[in-house]
Amino acid sequence: MTVWTGTQVPFGVKGELAEAFGLPQDKVRVIVPDTGSGYGGKHTGECSIEAARLAKSAGKPVKLVWTREEEFTWAYFQPARA
């Protein structure tokens, strides 16, 4: 399984995907394209898991983009840090 995702914790997402699909971690590849800064929900693999499930069901690659509203509805919040 190969998933492209904008995450700050690629190894955590890899573990979440492996667990969700019952795969060994060496069969999961998480590719993180270069992106600027970390503005919020890039700390878990929920979006990646959803995309992988959709791709498996469709039998082909998919692109999943959560709306800002979906992202903020799902995400948990932390206080600002310096």
mmCIF file as gemmi writes it, N, C-alpha and C atoms, coordinates in Angstrom:
data_model
loop_
_atom_site.group_PDB
_atom_site.id
_atom_site.type_symbol
_atom_site.label_atom_id
_atom_site.label_alt_id
_atom_site.label_comp_id
_atom_site.label_asym_id
_atom_site.label_entity_id
_atom_site.label_seq_id
_atom_site.pdbx_PDB_ins_code
_atom_site.Cartn_x
_atom_site.Cartn_y
_atom_site.Cartn_z
_atom_site.occupancy
_atom_site.B_iso_or_equiv
_atom_site.pdbx_formal_charge
_atom_site.auth_seq_id
_atom_site.auth_asym_id
_atom_site.pdbx_PDB_model_num
ATOM 1 N N . MET Axp A 1 ? 0.849 -1.169 0 1 0 ? 1 A 1
ATOM 2 C CA . MET Axp A 1 ? 0 0 0 1 0 ? 1 A 1
ATOM 3 C C . MET Axp A 1 ? 0.891 1.228 0 1 0 ? 1 A 1
ATOM 4 N N . THR Axp A 2 ? 0.599 2.168 -0.883 1 0 ? 2 A 1
ATOM 5 C CA . THR Axp A 2 ? 1.311 3.446 -0.925 1 0 ? 2 A 1
ATOM 6 C C . THR Axp A 2 ? 0.299 4.561 -0.777 1 0 ? 2 A 1
ATOM 7 N N . VAL Axp A 3 ? 0.549 5.455 0.167 1 0 ? 3 A 1
ATOM 8 C CA . VAL Axp A 3 ? -0.333 6.59 0.412 1 0 ? 3 A 1
ATOM 9 C C . VAL Axp A 3 ? 0.505 7.865 0.404 1 0 ? 3 A 1
ATOM 10 N N . TRP Axp A 4 ? 0.053 8.836 -0.375 1 0 ? 4 A 1
ATOM 11 C CA . TRP Axp A 4 ? 0.647 10.17 -0.364 1 0 ? 4 A 1
ATOM 12 C C . TRP Axp A 4 ? -0.207 11.025 0.557 1 0 ? 4 A 1
ATOM 13 N N . THR Axp A 5 ? 0.41 11.665 1.548 1 0 ? 5 A 1
ATOM 14 C CA . THR Axp A 5 ? -0.369 12.461 2.49 1 0 ? 5 A 1
ATOM 15 C C . THR Axp A 5 ? 0.476 13.579 3.083 1 0 ? 5 A 1
ATOM 16 N N . GLY Axp A 6 ? -0.169 14.672 3.397 1 0 ? 6 A 1
ATOM 17 C CA . GLY Axp A 6 ? 0.497 15.773 4.077 1 0 ? 6 A 1
ATOM 18 C C . GLY Axp A 6 ? 0.361 15.559 5.572 1 0 ? 6 A 1
ATOM 19 N N . THR Axp A 7 ? 1.362 14.963 6.173 1 0 ? 7 A 1
ATOM 20 C CA . THR Axp A 7 ? 1.323 14.68 7.607 1 0 ? 7 A 1
ATOM 21 C C . THR Axp A 7 ? 2.626 15.108 8.261 1 0 ? 7 A 1
ATOM 22 N N . GLN Axp A 8 ? 2.55 15.366 9.543 1 0 ? 8 A 1
ATOM 23 C CA . GLN Axp A 8 ? 3.749 15.678 10.313 1 0 ? 8 A 1
ATOM 24 C C . GLN Axp A 8 ? 4.295 14.43 11.002 1 0 ? 8 A 1
ATOM 25 N N . VAL Axp A 9 ? 3.556 13.331 10.934 1 0 ? 9 A 1
ATOM 26 C CA . VAL Axp A 9 ? 3.969 12.095 11.601 1 0 ? 9 A 1
ATOM 27 C C . VAL Axp A 9 ? 3.823 10.894 10.649 1 0 ? 9 A 1
ATOM 28 N N . PRO Axp A 10 ? 4.674 10.808 9.622 1 0 ? 10 A 1
ATOM 29 C CA . PRO Axp A 10 ? 4.529 9.741 8.641 1 0 ? 10 A 1
ATOM 30 C C . PRO Axp A 10 ? 4.648 8.338 9.232 1 0 ? 10 A 1
ATOM 31 N N . PHE Axp A 11 ? 5.493 8.144 10.234 1 0 ? 11 A 1
ATOM 32 C CA . PHE Axp A 11 ? 5.626 6.808 10.808 1 0 ? 11 A 1
ATOM 33 C C . PHE Axp A 11 ? 4.398 6.437 11.638 1 0 ? 11 A 1
ATOM 34 N N . GLY Axp A 12 ? 3.778 7.43 12.262 1 0 ? 12 A 1
ATOM 35 C CA . GLY Axp A 12 ? 2.529 7.189 12.975 1 0 ? 12 A 1
ATOM 36 C C . GLY Axp A 12 ? 1.413 6.82 12.019 1 0 ? 12 A 1
ATOM 37 N N . VAL Axp A 13 ? 1.319 7.537 10.898 1 0 ? 13 A 1
ATOM 38 C CA . VAL Axp A 13 ? 0.304 7.232 9.884 1 0 ? 13 A 1
ATOM 39 C C . VAL Axp A 13 ? 0.543 5.854 9.302 1 0 ? 13 A 1
ATOM 40 N N . LYS Axp A 14 ? 1.799 5.506 9.081 1 0 ? 14 A 1
ATOM 41 C CA . LYS Axp A 14 ? 2.146 4.175 8.573 1 0 ? 14 A 1
ATOM 42 C C . LYS Axp A 14 ? 1.622 3.098 9.515 1 0 ? 14 A 1
ATOM 43 N N . GLY Axp A 15 ? 1.816 3.288 10.802 1 0 ? 15 A 1
ATOM 44 C CA . GLY Axp A 15 ? 1.327 2.331 11.796 1 0 ? 15 A 1
ATOM 45 C C . GLY Axp A 15 ? -0.191 2.259 11.814 1 0 ? 15 A 1
ATOM 46 N N . GLU Axp A 16 ? -0.855 3.411 11.702 1 0 ? 16 A 1
ATOM 47 C CA . GLU Axp A 16 ? -2.322 3.434 11.682 1 0 ? 16 A 1
ATOM 48 C C . GLU Axp A 16 ? -2.866 2.699 10.457 1 0 ? 16 A 1
ATOM 49 N N . LEU Axp A 17 ? -2.242 2.924 9.299 1 0 ? 17 A 1
ATOM 50 C CA . LEU Axp A 17 ? -2.677 2.24 8.077 1 0 ? 17 A 1
ATOM 51 C C . LEU Axp A 17 ? -2.455 0.735 8.184 1 0 ? 17 A 1
ATOM 52 N N . ALA Axp A 18 ? -1.294 0.34 8.677 1 0 ? 18 A 1
ATOM 53 C CA . ALA Axp A 18 ? -1.003 -1.082 8.83 1 0 ? 18 A 1
ATOM 54 C C . ALA Axp A 18 ? -2.033 -1.748 9.738 1 0 ? 18 A 1
ATOM 55 N N . GLU Axp A 19 ? -2.352 -1.104 10.832 1 0 ? 19 A 1
ATOM 56 C CA . GLU Axp A 19 ? -3.334 -1.652 11.762 1 0 ? 19 A 1
ATOM 57 C C . GLU Axp A 19 ? -4.73 -1.713 11.138 1 0 ? 19 A 1
ATOM 58 N N . ALA Axp A 20 ? -5.133 -0.641 10.46 1 0 ? 20 A 1
ATOM 59 C CA . ALA Axp A 20 ? -6.472 -0.569 9.87 1 0 ? 20 A 1
ATOM 60 C C . ALA Axp A 20 ? -6.68 -1.632 8.793 1 0 ? 20 A 1
ATOM 61 N N . PHE Axp A 21 ? -5.617 -1.996 8.078 1 0 ? 21 A 1
ATOM 62 C CA . PHE Axp A 21 ? -5.746 -2.945 6.972 1 0 ? 21 A 1
ATOM 63 C C . PHE Axp A 21 ? -5.141 -4.313 7.272 1 0 ? 21 A 1
ATOM 64 N N . GLY Axp A 22 ? -4.665 -4.499 8.497 1 0 ? 22 A 1
ATOM 65 C CA . GLY Axp A 22 ? -4.101 -5.797 8.869 1 0 ? 22 A 1
ATOM 66 C C . GLY Axp A 22 ? -2.86 -6.147 8.068 1 0 ? 22 A 1
ATOM 67 N N . LEU Axp A 23 ? -2.036 -5.147 7.786 1 0 ? 23 A 1
ATOM 68 C CA . LEU Axp A 23 ? -0.815 -5.353 7.012 1 0 ? 23 A 1
ATOM 69 C C . LEU Axp A 23 ? 0.421 -5.199 7.891 1 0 ? 23 A 1
ATOM 70 N N . PRO Axp A 24 ? 1.503 -5.902 7.553 1 0 ? 24 A 1
ATOM 71 C CA . PRO Axp A 24 ? 2.762 -5.611 8.25 1 0 ? 24 A 1
ATOM 72 C C . PRO Axp A 24 ? 3.261 -4.236 7.81 1 0 ? 24 A 1
ATOM 73 N N . GLN Axp A 25 ? 3.951 -3.537 8.678 1 0 ? 25 A 1
ATOM 74 C CA . GLN Axp A 25 ? 4.382 -2.176 8.37 1 0 ? 25 A 1
ATOM 75 C C . GLN Axp A 25 ? 5.313 -2.11 7.165 1 0 ? 25 A 1
ATOM 76 N N . ASP Axp A 26 ? 6.031 -3.186 6.881 1 0 ? 26 A 1
ATOM 77 C CA . ASP Axp A 26 ? 6.924 -3.145 5.727 1 0 ? 26 A 1
ATOM 78 C C . ASP Axp A 26 ? 6.169 -3.227 4.395 1 0 ? 26 A 1
ATOM 79 N N . LYS Axp A 27 ? 4.867 -3.408 4.45 1 0 ? 27 A 1
ATOM 80 C CA . LYS Axp A 27 ? 4.029 -3.419 3.24 1 0 ? 27 A 1
ATOM 81 C C . LYS Axp A 27 ? 3.271 -2.105 3.068 1 0 ? 27 A 1
ATOM 82 N N . VAL Axp A 28 ? 3.555 -1.123 3.928 1 0 ? 28 A 1
ATOM 83 C CA . VAL Axp A 28 ? 2.892 0.182 3.871 1 0 ? 28 A 1
ATOM 84 C C . VAL Axp A 28 ? 3.953 1.245 3.613 1 0 ? 28 A 1
ATOM 85 N N . ARG Axp A 29 ? 3.684 2.091 2.64 1 0 ? 29 A 1
ATOM 86 C CA . ARG Axp A 29 ? 4.605 3.177 2.29 1 0 ? 29 A 1
ATOM 87 C C . ARG Axp A 29 ? 3.839 4.491 2.388 1 0 ? 29 A 1
ATOM 88 N N . VAL Axp A 30 ? 4.365 5.422 3.162 1 0 ? 30 A 1
ATOM 89 C CA . VAL Axp A 30 ? 3.756 6.747 3.305 1 0 ? 30 A 1
ATOM 90 C C . VAL Axp A 30 ? 4.721 7.764 2.709 1 0 ? 30 A 1
ATOM 91 N N . ILE Axp A 31 ? 4.241 8.477 1.699 1 0 ? 31 A 1
ATOM 92 C CA . ILE Axp A 31 ? 5.051 9.497 1.033 1 0 ? 31 A 1
ATOM 93 C C . ILE Axp A 31 ? 4.493 10.863 1.42 1 0 ? 31 A 1
ATOM 94 N N . VAL Axp A 32 ? 5.376 11.72 1.914 1 0 ? 32 A 1
ATOM 95 C CA . VAL Axp A 32 ? 4.972 13.06 2.337 1 0 ? 32 A 1
ATOM 96 C C . VAL Axp A 32 ? 5.604 14.076 1.392 1 0 ? 32 A 1
ATOM 97 N N . PRO Axp A 33 ? 4.783 14.69 0.526 1 0 ? 33 A 1
ATOM 98 C CA . PRO Axp A 33 ? 5.343 15.709 -0.362 1 0 ? 33 A 1
ATOM 99 C C . PRO Axp A 33 ? 5.783 16.934 0.432 1 0 ? 33 A 1
ATOM 100 N N . ASP Axp A 34 ? 6.714 17.679 -0.113 1 0 ? 34 A 1
ATOM 101 C CA . ASP Axp A 34 ? 7.151 18.906 0.545 1 0 ? 34 A 1
ATOM 102 C C . ASP Axp A 34 ? 5.984 19.874 0.635 1 0 ? 34 A 1
ATOM 103 N N . THR Axp A 35 ? 5.684 20.294 1.841 1 0 ? 35 A 1
ATOM 104 C CA . THR Axp A 35 ? 4.637 21.28 2.069 1 0 ? 35 A 1
ATOM 105 C C . THR Axp A 35 ? 5.157 22.288 3.074 1 0 ? 35 A 1
ATOM 106 N N . GLY Axp A 36 ? 4.583 23.447 3.077 1 0 ? 36 A 1
ATOM 107 C CA . GLY Axp A 36 ? 5.013 24.476 4.016 1 0 ? 36 A 1
ATOM 108 C C . GLY Axp A 36 ? 4.258 24.39 5.327 1 0 ? 36 A 1
ATOM 109 N N . SER Axp A 37 ? 4.944 24.58 6.376 1 0 ? 37 A 1
ATOM 110 C CA . SER Axp A 37 ? 4.402 24.704 7.731 1 0 ? 37 A 1
ATOM 111 C C . SER Axp A 37 ? 3.354 23.667 8.106 1 0 ? 37 A 1
ATOM 112 N N . GLY Axp A 38 ? 3.029 23.626 9.371 1 0 ? 38 A 1
ATOM 113 C CA . GLY Axp A 38 ? 2.023 22.706 9.865 1 0 ? 38 A 1
ATOM 114 C C . GLY Axp A 38 ? 0.862 23.471 10.457 1 0 ? 38 A 1
ATOM 115 N N . TYR Axp A 39 ? -0.196 23.576 9.709 1 0 ? 39 A 1
ATOM 116 C CA . TYR Axp A 39 ? -1.351 24.333 10.16 1 0 ? 39 A 1
ATOM 117 C C . TYR Axp A 39 ? -2.483 23.39 10.528 1 0 ? 39 A 1
ATOM 118 N N . GLY Axp A 40 ? -2.389 22.739 11.65 1 0 ? 40 A 1
ATOM 119 C CA . GLY Axp A 40 ? -3.517 21.931 12.098 1 0 ? 40 A 1
ATOM 120 C C . GLY Axp A 40 ? -3.405 20.471 11.745 1 0 ? 40 A 1
ATOM 121 N N . GLY Axp A 41 ? -4.542 19.865 11.419 1 0 ? 41 A 1
ATOM 122 C CA . GLY Axp A 41 ? -4.743 18.426 11.381 1 0 ? 41 A 1
ATOM 123 C C . GLY Axp A 41 ? -3.826 17.584 10.542 1 0 ? 41 A 1
ATOM 124 N N . LYS Axp A 42 ? -2.554 17.624 10.801 1 0 ? 42 A 1
ATOM 125 C CA . LYS Axp A 42 ? -1.615 16.763 10.098 1 0 ? 42 A 1
ATOM 126 C C . LYS Axp A 42 ? -0.952 15.794 11.066 1 0 ? 42 A 1
ATOM 127 N N . HIS Axp A 43 ? -1.677 15.406 12.105 1 0 ? 43 A 1
ATOM 128 C CA . HIS Axp A 43 ? -1.066 14.616 13.156 1 0 ? 43 A 1
ATOM 129 C C . HIS Axp A 43 ? -1.588 13.189 13.254 1 0 ? 43 A 1
ATOM 130 N N . THR Axp A 44 ? -2.602 12.826 12.488 1 0 ? 44 A 1
ATOM 131 C CA . THR Axp A 44 ? -3.081 11.446 12.498 1 0 ? 44 A 1
ATOM 132 C C . THR Axp A 44 ? -3.364 10.999 11.074 1 0 ? 44 A 1
ATOM 133 N N . GLY Axp A 45 ? -3.719 9.735 10.932 1 0 ? 45 A 1
ATOM 134 C CA . GLY Axp A 45 ? -3.926 9.175 9.609 1 0 ? 45 A 1
ATOM 135 C C . GLY Axp A 45 ? -5.368 9.005 9.189 1 0 ? 45 A 1
ATOM 136 N N . GLU Axp A 46 ? -6.301 9.687 9.829 1 0 ? 46 A 1
ATOM 137 C CA . GLU Axp A 46 ? -7.721 9.497 9.497 1 0 ? 46 A 1
ATOM 138 C C . GLU Axp A 46 ? -8.018 9.722 8.018 1 0 ? 46 A 1
ATOM 139 N N . CYS Axp A 47 ? -7.521 10.793 7.461 1 0 ? 47 A 1
ATOM 140 C CA . CYS Axp A 47 ? -7.766 11.085 6.052 1 0 ? 47 A 1
ATOM 141 C C . CYS Axp A 47 ? -7.102 10.024 5.169 1 0 ? 47 A 1
ATOM 142 N N . SER Axp A 48 ? -5.9 9.596 5.544 1 0 ? 48 A 1
ATOM 143 C CA . SER Axp A 48 ? -5.189 8.565 4.783 1 0 ? 48 A 1
ATOM 144 C C . SER Axp A 48 ? -5.933 7.236 4.814 1 0 ? 48 A 1
ATOM 145 N N . ILE Axp A 49 ? -6.455 6.88 5.97 1 0 ? 49 A 1
ATOM 146 C CA . ILE Axp A 49 ? -7.213 5.633 6.093 1 0 ? 49 A 1
ATOM 147 C C . ILE Axp A 49 ? -8.474 5.705 5.249 1 0 ? 49 A 1
ATOM 148 N N . GLU Axp A 50 ? -9.165 6.837 5.298 1 0 ? 50 A 1
ATOM 149 C CA . GLU Axp A 50 ? -10.373 6.999 4.492 1 0 ? 50 A 1
ATOM 150 C C . GLU Axp A 50 ? -10.044 6.878 3.005 1 0 ? 50 A 1
ATOM 151 N N . ALA Axp A 51 ? -8.979 7.53 2.563 1 0 ? 51 A 1
ATOM 152 C CA . ALA Axp A 51 ? -8.586 7.467 1.154 1 0 ? 51 A 1
ATOM 153 C C . ALA Axp A 51 ? -8.213 6.043 0.752 1 0 ? 51 A 1
ATOM 154 N N . ALA Axp A 52 ? -7.478 5.339 1.599 1 0 ? 52 A 1
ATOM 155 C CA . ALA Axp A 52 ? -7.081 3.964 1.285 1 0 ? 52 A 1
ATOM 156 C C . ALA Axp A 52 ? -8.294 3.04 1.191 1 0 ? 52 A 1
ATOM 157 N N . ARG Axp A 53 ? -9.264 3.234 2.062 1 0 ? 53 A 1
ATOM 158 C CA . ARG Axp A 53 ? -10.49 2.421 1.994 1 0 ? 53 A 1
ATOM 159 C C . ARG Axp A 53 ? -11.251 2.701 0.7 1 0 ? 53 A 1
ATOM 160 N N . LEU Axp A 54 ? -11.337 3.965 0.311 1 0 ? 54 A 1
ATOM 161 C CA . LEU Axp A 54 ? -12.012 4.318 -0.928 1 0 ? 54 A 1
ATOM 162 C C . LEU Axp A 54 ? -11.279 3.731 -2.137 1 0 ? 54 A 1
ATOM 163 N N . ALA Axp A 55 ? -9.953 3.824 -2.141 1 0 ? 55 A 1
ATOM 164 C CA . ALA Axp A 55 ? -9.156 3.278 -3.248 1 0 ? 55 A 1
ATOM 165 C C . ALA Axp A 55 ? -9.313 1.755 -3.336 1 0 ? 55 A 1
ATOM 166 N N . LYS Axp A 56 ? -9.316 1.1 -2.197 1 0 ? 56 A 1
ATOM 167 C CA . LYS Axp A 56 ? -9.499 -0.354 -2.189 1 0 ? 56 A 1
ATOM 168 C C . LYS Axp A 56 ? -10.864 -0.715 -2.761 1 0 ? 56 A 1
ATOM 169 N N . SER Axp A 57 ? -11.881 0.01 -2.366 1 0 ? 57 A 1
ATOM 170 C CA . SER Axp A 57 ? -13.234 -0.242 -2.849 1 0 ? 57 A 1
ATOM 171 C C . SER Axp A 57 ? -13.354 0.042 -4.35 1 0 ? 57 A 1
ATOM 172 N N . ALA Axp A 58 ? -12.723 1.125 -4.807 1 0 ? 58 A 1
ATOM 173 C CA . ALA Axp A 58 ? -12.794 1.503 -6.22 1 0 ? 58 A 1
ATOM 174 C C . ALA Axp A 58 ? -11.88 0.658 -7.094 1 0 ? 58 A 1
ATOM 175 N N . GLY Axp A 59 ? -10.871 0.063 -6.477 1 0 ? 59 A 1
ATOM 176 C CA . GLY Axp A 59 ? -9.916 -0.735 -7.244 1 0 ? 59 A 1
ATOM 177 C C . GLY Axp A 59 ? -8.934 0.097 -8.039 1 0 ? 59 A 1
ATOM 178 N N . LYS Axp A 60 ? -8.794 1.361 -7.658 1 0 ? 60 A 1
ATOM 179 C CA . LYS Axp A 60 ? -7.842 2.241 -8.329 1 0 ? 60 A 1
ATOM 180 C C . LYS Axp A 60 ? -7.496 3.403 -7.405 1 0 ? 60 A 1
ATOM 181 N N . PRO Axp A 61 ? -6.435 4.151 -7.717 1 0 ? 61 A 1
ATOM 182 C CA . PRO Axp A 61 ? -6.044 5.275 -6.86 1 0 ? 61 A 1
ATOM 183 C C . PRO Axp A 61 ? -7.146 6.329 -6.786 1 0 ? 61 A 1
ATOM 184 N N . VAL Axp A 62 ? -7.21 6.99 -5.655 1 0 ? 62 A 1
ATOM 185 C CA . VAL Axp A 62 ? -8.15 8.094 -5.474 1 0 ? 62 A 1
ATOM 186 C C . VAL Axp A 62 ? -7.412 9.283 -4.881 1 0 ? 62 A 1
ATOM 187 N N . LYS Axp A 63 ? -8 10.44 -5.046 1 0 ? 63 A 1
ATOM 188 C CA . LYS Axp A 63 ? -7.51 11.652 -4.381 1 0 ? 63 A 1
ATOM 189 C C . LYS Axp A 63 ? -8.627 12.12 -3.467 1 0 ? 63 A 1
ATOM 190 N N . LEU Axp A 64 ? -8.315 12.248 -2.197 1 0 ? 64 A 1
ATOM 191 C CA . LEU Axp A 64 ? -9.296 12.685 -1.214 1 0 ? 64 A 1
ATOM 192 C C . LEU Axp A 64 ? -8.838 14.017 -0.632 1 0 ? 64 A 1
ATOM 193 N N . VAL Axp A 65 ? -9.709 14.995 -0.683 1 0 ? 65 A 1
ATOM 194 C CA . VAL Axp A 65 ? -9.412 16.298 -0.097 1 0 ? 65 A 1
ATOM 195 C C . VAL Axp A 65 ? -10.555 16.663 0.83 1 0 ? 65 A 1
ATOM 196 N N . TRP Axp A 66 ? -10.246 16.758 2.11 1 0 ? 66 A 1
ATOM 197 C CA . TRP Axp A 66 ? -11.258 17.197 3.058 1 0 ? 66 A 1
ATOM 198 C C . TRP Axp A 66 ? -11.448 18.698 2.909 1 0 ? 66 A 1
ATOM 199 N N . THR Axp A 67 ? -12.686 19.148 3.052 1 0 ? 67 A 1
ATOM 200 C CA . THR Axp A 67 ? -12.942 20.584 3.064 1 0 ? 67 A 1
ATOM 201 C C . THR Axp A 67 ? -12.417 21.159 4.382 1 0 ? 67 A 1
ATOM 202 N N . ARG Axp A 68 ? -12.299 22.44 4.439 1 0 ? 68 A 1
ATOM 203 C CA . ARG Axp A 68 ? -11.872 23.097 5.683 1 0 ? 68 A 1
ATOM 204 C C . ARG Axp A 68 ? -12.858 22.776 6.808 1 0 ? 68 A 1
ATOM 205 N N . GLU Axp A 69 ? -14.147 22.786 6.476 1 0 ? 69 A 1
ATOM 206 C CA . GLU Axp A 69 ? -15.172 22.466 7.469 1 0 ? 69 A 1
ATOM 207 C C . GLU Axp A 69 ? -15.019 21.033 7.982 1 0 ? 69 A 1
ATOM 208 N N . GLU Axp A 70 ? -14.779 20.09 7.08 1 0 ? 70 A 1
ATOM 209 C CA . GLU Axp A 70 ? -14.586 18.697 7.495 1 0 ? 70 A 1
ATOM 210 C C . GLU Axp A 70 ? -13.352 18.562 8.382 1 0 ? 70 A 1
ATOM 211 N N . GLU Axp A 71 ? -12.288 19.224 7.984 1 0 ? 71 A 1
ATOM 212 C CA . GLU Axp A 71 ? -11.047 19.174 8.758 1 0 ? 71 A 1
ATOM 213 C C . GLU Axp A 71 ? -11.263 19.695 10.177 1 0 ? 71 A 1
ATOM 214 N N . PHE Axp A 72 ? -11.933 20.835 10.304 1 0 ? 72 A 1
ATOM 215 C CA . PHE Axp A 72 ? -12.131 21.422 11.623 1 0 ? 72 A 1
ATOM 216 C C . PHE Axp A 72 ? -13.209 20.708 12.43 1 0 ? 72 A 1
ATOM 217 N N . THR Axp A 73 ? -14.134 20.05 11.765 1 0 ? 73 A 1
ATOM 218 C CA . THR Axp A 73 ? -15.141 19.256 12.48 1 0 ? 73 A 1
ATOM 219 C C . THR Axp A 73 ? -14.489 18.032 13.106 1 0 ? 73 A 1
ATOM 220 N N . TRP Axp A 74 ? -13.571 17.427 12.381 1 0 ? 74 A 1
ATOM 221 C CA . TRP Axp A 74 ? -12.914 16.21 12.845 1 0 ? 74 A 1
ATOM 222 C C . TRP Axp A 74 ? -11.8 16.482 13.847 1 0 ? 74 A 1
ATOM 223 N N . ALA Axp A 75 ? -10.989 17.516 13.598 1 0 ? 75 A 1
ATOM 224 C CA . ALA Axp A 75 ? -9.741 17.732 14.327 1 0 ? 75 A 1
ATOM 225 C C . ALA Axp A 75 ? -9.938 18.033 15.805 1 0 ? 75 A 1
ATOM 226 N N . TYR Axp A 76 ? -8.916 17.738 16.574 1 0 ? 76 A 1
ATOM 227 C CA . TYR Axp A 76 ? -8.881 18.195 17.954 1 0 ? 76 A 1
ATOM 228 C C . TYR Axp A 76 ? -7.943 19.39 18.018 1 0 ? 76 A 1
ATOM 229 N N . PHE Axp A 77 ? -8.136 20.235 18.988 1 0 ? 77 A 1
ATOM 230 C CA . PHE Axp A 77 ? -7.407 21.49 19.042 1 0 ? 77 A 1
ATOM 231 C C . PHE Axp A 77 ? -6.49 21.546 20.25 1 0 ? 77 A 1
ATOM 232 N N . GLN Axp A 78 ? -5.399 22.256 20.084 1 0 ? 78 A 1
ATOM 233 C CA . GLN Axp A 78 ? -4.413 22.461 21.149 1 0 ? 78 A 1
ATOM 234 C C . GLN Axp A 78 ? -4.152 23.949 21.273 1 0 ? 78 A 1
ATOM 235 N N . PRO Axp A 79 ? -3.739 24.386 22.446 1 0 ? 79 A 1
ATOM 236 C CA . PRO Axp A 79 ? -3.405 25.802 22.582 1 0 ? 79 A 1
ATOM 237 C C . PRO Axp A 79 ? -2.152 26.15 21.752 1 0 ? 79 A 1
ATOM 238 N N . ALA Axp A 80 ? -2.02 27.403 21.399 1 0 ? 80 A 1
ATOM 239 C CA . ALA Axp A 80 ? -0.856 27.864 20.646 1 0 ? 80 A 1
ATOM 240 C C . ALA Axp A 80 ? 0.405 27.659 21.477 1 0 ? 80 A 1
ATOM 241 N N . ARG Axp A 81 ? 1.489 27.393 20.783 1 0 ? 81 A 1
ATOM 242 C CA . ARG Axp A 81 ? 2.778 27.185 21.454 1 0 ? 81 A 1
ATOM 243 C C . ARG Axp A 81 ? 3.831 28.038 20.788 1 0 ? 81 A 1
ATOM 244 N N . ALA Axp A 82 ? 4.81 28.409 21.565 1 0 ? 82 A 1
ATOM 245 C CA . ALA Axp A 82 ? 5.917 29.203 21.008 1 0 ? 82 A 1
ATOM 246 C C . ALA Axp A 82 ? 7.03 28.301 20.567 1 0 ? 82 A 1
